[in-house]
Amino acid sequence: MSLRMLMSHTAGLGVHGFADYLPGEPLPTLLQTLDGIAPAKNKPVRLIHAPGERGDYSGGGVMVEQQVLEDASGQPLDALARTQVFAPLHMQRSRFTTPPDTLDNIAKAHDGDGAPTALPRGWQTFPEAGASGLWTSANDLAAFVAALTNSYRAPGGFLPQPIAIDMMTEVSPSWHGLGPRLDGSGATRIFHHGGSNDSYRAWIEGYLDSGDGLVILTNGENGAELTTEIRNALSDALGRGVNPPVRPVALDLRAPAYADYAGVFEQDRNVPMAHRRALADIFDIPALQVKVADGQVRVGVAGRTQDGHVLPLAPNRFVSPDIDGLQIEFHRDAWGKVNALSVVHGEARAYYVRK
């Protein structure tokens, strides 16, 4: 296992993310978090895949990164970040330590109904600093995004350009580079990353060709829905062809031609992980059940009753309104039979064969 693997989420470690802590709850140390020992709420951070085998997001791996940095530097993460990142980029409102309870200038947490939560203080604590404990502002985070983008585009930036280019190159079989997720090419080449705590949702995105970028911070459990709408609007305003609108087409799905989409399709595990990319993490489903009825195509996990309506983009291609960007493509062979389907998410592709 290497630092490169940890940064790209290919190290094979588990623990996707962490629960937050309400005011007054005891907080774990870094070692207690890594070992899953109370008061930590997570399972131990341990190998669940062979290192380098697949991309699988691991907040636990980020905590191993934090331990490595603190051991190598002899400093806590906040002090190291302040010297190496916050001060040079003038990020004056950023910290990896818990703000004092008396601080008033802070975005208070809200639950799924929009009501204040984590009372009486009004916000949770995030002791897993490296994975979920950055307190910052939109201006500070924008300075960070700009520094990464500028370092990539020209020499003399915050990072040496060769390091920035390496950072913005996928580490196979992940869709992450050395930290950020990556998509697109040419004018649509972007890096991005989301943040998700119990009552906060965030998004950063940088356009590597043009130097544009965006930061979205929300302080509610349902913030992801708002973040998506803001990102869509900003993407349209920038006009770079990133995240274009997807518009379904009108098809009569009651026609006999669509009946043979129905069936059970099993994932072909021989497809290389480098092609499955993010799907190996966010959509690692062994078998899919497709139903065609009442003018709809519905897709779900085989053996379960719950499924989702997918909308047509073409006679053989459908989009999920529930999972952002996920598409289903049916494959009809030379004899006119549907023998397989692909699940597509950005540049990731998984292949399913009819059972």
C-alpha positions as CSV (number, residue, x, y, z in Angstrom):
1,M,0.0,0.0,0.0
2,S,1.3,3.4,-0.9
3,L,0.4,7.1,-0.3
4,R,-0.6,7.2,-4.0
5,M,-3.1,4.5,-3.4
6,L,-4.5,6.2,-0.3
7,M,-4.9,9.5,-2.1
8,S,-6.7,7.9,-5.1
9,H,-8.9,5.5,-3.0
10,T,-7.3,2.4,-4.5
11,A,-5.6,1.2,-1.3
12,G,-8.4,-1.3,-0.6
13,L,-9.4,0.2,2.8
14,G,-12.9,0.2,4.1
15,V,-15.1,2.8,6.0
16,H,-16.6,5.1,3.4
17,G,-17.4,7.9,5.8
18,F,-18.1,8.9,9.4
19,A,-21.0,9.8,11.6
20,D,-20.8,13.2,13.3
21,Y,-20.9,14.0,17.0
22,L,-23.5,16.0,18.8
23,P,-22.6,18.7,21.4
24,G,-21.5,17.0,24.6
25,E,-20.7,13.6,23.1
26,P,-17.2,12.2,23.8
27,L,-14.8,12.4,20.9
28,P,-12.4,9.7,19.7
29,T,-8.7,10.2,19.1
30,L,-7.2,9.5,15.7
31,L,-6.0,6.0,16.8
32,Q,-9.4,5.2,18.3
33,T,-11.0,6.2,14.9
34,L,-8.6,4.0,13.0
35,D,-9.2,1.0,15.3
36,G,-12.9,1.6,15.6
37,I,-12.7,1.8,19.4
38,A,-15.3,3.7,21.4
39,P,-16.2,6.5,21.5
40,A,-15.5,6.2,17.8
41,K,-18.8,5.3,16.0
42,N,-17.2,3.6,12.9
43,K,-15.9,0.2,12.3
44,P,-12.1,-0.4,12.3
45,V,-10.3,0.9,9.2
46,R,-9.1,-2.4,7.6
47,L,-8.3,-3.8,4.2
48,I,-11.4,-5.1,2.3
49,H,-9.8,-5.4,-1.1
50,A,-6.4,-6.1,-2.4
51,P,-4.4,-2.8,-2.7
52,G,-4.6,-1.5,-6.2
53,E,-7.5,-3.8,-7.2
54,R,-10.3,-1.3,-7.5
55,G,-11.4,2.2,-6.7
56,D,-13.5,2.3,-3.5
57,Y,-13.9,5.6,-1.7
58,S,-12.5,5.3,1.8
59,G,-12.7,8.1,4.4
60,G,-10.8,5.6,6.5
61,G,-7.9,5.8,4.1
62,V,-7.9,9.6,4.4
63,M,-7.5,9.1,8.1
64,V,-4.5,6.9,7.5
65,E,-3.1,9.7,5.3
66,Q,-3.6,12.1,8.3
67,Q,-1.7,9.7,10.6
68,V,1.2,9.5,8.1
69,L,1.4,13.3,7.7
70,E,1.4,13.8,11.4
71,D,4.0,11.1,12.1
72,A,6.3,12.4,9.3
73,S,6.0,16.1,10.2
74,G,5.7,15.8,14.0
75,Q,2.8,18.3,13.8
76,P,-1.0,18.0,14.1
77,L,-2.9,18.3,10.8
78,D,-4.2,21.8,11.6
79,A,-0.7,23.2,12.2
80,L,0.7,21.5,9.2
81,A,-2.2,22.7,6.9
82,R,-1.9,26.2,8.3
83,T,1.8,26.5,7.4
84,Q,1.7,24.7,4.1
85,V,-1.7,25.6,2.7
86,F,-3.8,28.1,4.6
87,A,-1.2,30.8,5.2
88,P,0.3,30.8,1.6
89,L,-3.2,30.9,0.1
90,H,-4.5,33.5,2.6
91,M,-7.2,31.1,3.8
92,Q,-7.8,33.0,7.0
93,R,-11.1,31.3,7.9
94,S,-10.0,27.7,7.5
95,R,-9.2,25.2,10.2
96,F,-9.0,21.5,11.0
97,T,-9.8,22.1,14.7
98,T,-13.2,22.3,16.4
99,P,-14.4,26.0,16.6
100,P,-15.1,27.2,20.1
101,D,-18.8,27.0,21.3
102,T,-18.8,30.8,21.6
103,L,-18.2,31.4,17.9
104,D,-21.2,33.1,16.4
105,N,-20.0,33.6,12.8
106,I,-20.7,30.0,11.8
107,A,-23.3,28.4,9.5
108,K,-25.7,26.5,11.8
109,A,-26.8,22.9,11.1
110,H,-30.3,22.0,9.8
111,D,-32.0,18.7,9.5
112,G,-34.0,17.3,6.6
113,D,-37.1,19.4,7.5
114,G,-35.1,22.6,7.6
115,A,-35.2,22.8,11.4
116,P,-32.1,23.7,13.5
117,T,-30.3,20.7,14.9
118,A,-27.3,19.8,17.1
119,L,-28.8,22.2,19.7
120,P,-28.1,24.2,21.8
121,R,-24.8,25.0,20.1
122,G,-26.2,24.5,16.6
123,W,-23.5,22.4,14.9
124,Q,-21.9,19.0,15.2
125,T,-18.3,18.1,15.8
126,F,-16.2,16.3,13.2
127,P,-13.2,14.7,15.0
128,E,-12.1,12.8,11.8
129,A,-10.2,16.0,10.7
130,G,-8.6,14.8,7.5
131,A,-11.8,13.1,6.2
132,S,-14.5,15.4,7.3
133,G,-13.3,18.1,9.7
134,L,-12.4,21.1,7.5
135,W,-14.1,24.3,8.6
136,T,-13.8,26.9,5.9
137,S,-15.6,29.6,3.9
138,A,-16.6,29.8,0.2
139,N,-13.9,32.4,-0.4
140,D,-11.2,30.4,1.2
141,L,-12.2,27.2,-0.7
142,A,-12.3,29.1,-3.9
143,A,-8.7,30.3,-3.3
144,F,-7.8,26.6,-2.9
145,V,-9.6,25.6,-6.2
146,A,-7.9,28.4,-8.0
147,A,-4.5,27.5,-6.7
148,L,-4.9,23.9,-8.0
149,T,-6.2,25.0,-11.4
150,N,-3.5,27.6,-11.9
151,S,-0.8,25.2,-10.8
152,Y,-2.0,22.8,-13.5
153,R,-2.2,25.4,-16.3
154,A,1.2,27.1,-15.9
155,P,4.5,26.8,-14.1
156,G,5.2,29.0,-11.0
157,G,2.0,28.3,-9.2
158,F,1.3,27.1,-5.7
159,L,2.3,23.5,-6.6
160,P,5.0,22.6,-9.1
161,Q,3.3,22.0,-12.4
162,P,4.4,18.4,-12.8
163,I,2.9,17.6,-9.4
164,A,-0.4,19.4,-10.3
165,I,-0.6,17.4,-13.6
166,D,0.0,14.2,-11.7
167,M,-2.7,15.2,-9.2
168,M,-5.1,15.7,-12.1
169,T,-4.4,12.4,-13.8
170,E,-6.6,9.3,-12.9
171,V,-4.9,6.6,-10.9
172,S,-6.3,3.5,-12.6
173,P,-8.7,1.8,-11.8
174,S,-10.1,4.8,-9.9
175,W,-11.8,7.9,-11.2
176,H,-9.7,9.8,-8.7
177,G,-6.4,11.4,-9.3
178,L,-4.2,12.3,-6.2
179,G,-7.3,13.5,-4.3
180,P,-9.9,14.9,-6.6
181,R,-12.3,13.1,-8.9
182,L,-11.8,13.7,-12.6
183,D,-14.0,13.7,-15.7
184,G,-14.0,14.9,-19.3
185,S,-11.3,16.0,-21.7
186,G,-10.2,19.1,-23.6
187,A,-12.4,22.1,-22.7
188,T,-14.6,19.9,-20.5
189,R,-11.8,18.5,-18.4
190,I,-12.7,19.1,-14.7
191,F,-11.7,18.0,-11.2
192,H,-14.4,17.9,-8.5
193,H,-15.2,16.6,-5.1
194,G,-18.2,16.6,-2.8
195,G,-18.5,16.9,0.9
196,S,-21.2,15.2,3.0
197,N,-21.6,15.5,6.8
198,D,-24.8,14.9,8.7
199,S,-26.1,18.5,8.2
200,Y,-23.7,20.0,5.7
201,R,-23.2,19.4,1.9
202,A,-20.5,20.9,-0.2
203,W,-19.1,20.8,-3.8
204,I,-16.0,22.1,-5.5
205,E,-15.2,22.0,-9.2
206,G,-12.4,23.3,-11.3
207,Y,-12.2,23.7,-15.1
208,L,-8.6,22.9,-16.0
209,D,-8.7,24.3,-19.6
210,S,-10.2,27.7,-18.9
211,G,-9.4,28.2,-15.2
212,D,-13.0,28.6,-14.2
213,G,-14.2,27.1,-11.0
214,L,-17.0,27.0,-8.4
215,V,-17.6,26.3,-4.7
216,I,-21.0,25.5,-3.2
217,L,-21.5,25.2,0.6
218,T,-24.8,24.4,2.2
219,N,-25.8,23.9,5.9
220,G,-28.8,21.5,5.7
221,E,-29.3,17.7,5.4
222,N,-31.0,18.2,2.0
223,G,-28.2,20.5,0.7
224,A,-27.2,18.0,-2.0
225,E,-30.4,18.8,-3.9
226,L,-29.8,22.5,-3.8
227,T,-26.1,22.0,-4.6
228,T,-27.1,20.1,-7.8
229,E,-29.4,22.9,-9.0
230,I,-26.7,25.6,-8.3
231,R,-24.1,23.5,-10.0
232,N,-26.4,23.1,-13.1
233,A,-27.0,26.8,-13.3
234,L,-23.3,27.7,-12.9
235,S,-22.4,25.1,-15.5
236,D,-24.9,26.6,-18.0
237,A,-23.6,30.1,-17.3
238,L,-20.0,29.1,-17.9
239,G,-21.0,27.6,-21.2
240,R,-18.1,25.1,-21.3
241,G,-20.2,22.1,-22.3
242,V,-19.7,20.5,-18.9
243,N,-22.8,18.8,-17.3
244,P,-25.1,19.6,-20.2
245,P,-28.9,19.2,-19.7
246,V,-30.3,15.7,-20.4
247,R,-33.7,15.8,-22.2
248,P,-35.7,12.6,-22.6
249,V,-37.3,11.9,-25.9
250,A,-40.9,10.7,-26.6
251,L,-41.1,6.9,-27.3
252,D,-44.0,4.6,-27.3
253,L,-42.6,2.0,-24.9
254,R,-45.7,-0.1,-25.2
255,A,-44.5,-1.1,-28.7
256,P,-43.5,-4.8,-29.1
257,A,-39.9,-3.8,-29.9
258,Y,-39.2,-2.9,-26.3
259,A,-40.7,-6.0,-24.7
260,D,-37.4,-7.9,-24.9
261,Y,-35.6,-5.4,-22.7
262,A,-37.3,-7.2,-19.8
263,G,-35.2,-9.9,-18.0
264,V,-32.4,-10.5,-15.6
265,F,-28.9,-9.3,-16.5
266,E,-25.8,-10.4,-14.7
267,Q,-22.6,-8.3,-14.3
268,D,-19.6,-9.5,-16.4
269,R,-16.9,-9.5,-13.8
270,N,-14.3,-9.9,-16.5
271,V,-14.7,-6.2,-17.5
272,P,-11.5,-4.5,-16.2
273,M,-11.8,-2.3,-13.2
274,A,-10.2,0.5,-15.3
275,H,-13.4,0.5,-17.4
276,R,-15.8,0.2,-14.4
277,R,-14.1,3.1,-12.6
278,A,-16.6,4.8,-10.3
279,L,-19.2,2.1,-10.9
280,A,-17.1,-0.4,-8.9
281,D,-17.8,1.9,-5.9
282,I,-21.2,3.5,-6.4
283,F,-23.0,0.8,-8.4
284,D,-21.4,-2.6,-7.7
285,I,-24.6,-4.6,-8.3
286,P,-24.2,-8.3,-9.3
287,A,-27.5,-8.6,-11.3
288,L,-30.2,-6.2,-12.5
289,Q,-33.8,-6.9,-13.2
290,V,-35.5,-5.0,-16.0
291,K,-39.3,-4.7,-16.3
292,V,-41.3,-3.3,-19.1
293,A,-44.9,-2.5,-18.3
294,D,-47.5,0.2,-18.6
295,G,-45.3,2.2,-21.0
296,Q,-42.4,2.3,-18.7
297,V,-39.0,0.7,-18.4
298,R,-38.0,0.0,-14.8
299,V,-34.6,-1.2,-13.5
300,G,-33.8,-2.6,-10.0
301,V,-31.6,-5.1,-8.2
302,A,-32.5,-8.6,-9.1
303,G,-34.3,-10.4,-6.3
304,R,-35.7,-7.2,-4.8
305,T,-39.1,-5.6,-5.3
306,Q,-37.9,-2.0,-5.4
307,D,-37.0,-0.5,-8.8
308,G,-36.7,2.8,-10.5
309,H,-38.3,4.3,-13.7
310,V,-35.7,5.2,-16.4
311,L,-36.4,7.7,-19.1
312,P,-35.6,7.2,-22.8
313,L,-32.8,9.2,-24.5
314,A,-32.9,7.0,-27.6
315,P,-34.6,3.7,-28.5
316,N,-31.8,1.7,-26.7
317,R,-30.5,4.3,-24.1
318,F,-32.2,5.4,-20.9
319,V,-31.3,7.8,-18.0
320,S,-32.1,7.4,-14.3
321,P,-33.7,10.4,-12.7
322,D,-32.7,9.1,-9.3
323,I,-29.0,8.6,-9.7
324,D,-27.4,11.7,-11.2
325,G,-25.8,10.9,-14.6
326,L,-26.5,7.1,-14.6
327,Q,-27.6,5.7,-17.9
328,I,-28.6,2.3,-19.2
329,E,-27.8,1.2,-22.7
330,F,-29.4,-2.0,-24.2
331,H,-27.4,-4.0,-26.7
332,R,-29.3,-5.7,-29.6
333,D,-27.2,-8.3,-31.5
334,A,-27.1,-9.0,-35.3
335,W,-30.1,-11.3,-34.9
336,G,-32.1,-8.5,-33.4
337,K,-32.1,-10.0,-29.8
338,V,-31.3,-7.9,-26.7
339,N,-28.4,-9.9,-25.2
340,A,-26.8,-7.5,-22.8
341,L,-26.9,-4.0,-21.4
342,S,-24.3,-1.5,-20.2
343,V,-24.5,0.8,-17.2
344,V,-22.7,4.1,-17.9
345,H,-21.7,6.8,-15.5
346,G,-19.5,9.5,-17.1
347,E,-16.5,7.5,-18.5
348,A,-17.2,4.5,-16.4
349,R,-18.9,1.5,-17.9
350,A,-20.1,-1.9,-16.5
351,Y,-21.4,-4.7,-18.7
352,Y,-24.3,-7.0,-17.9
353,V,-25.2,-10.2,-19.9
354,R,-28.7,-11.6,-20.1
355,K,-29.1,-14.5,-17.8
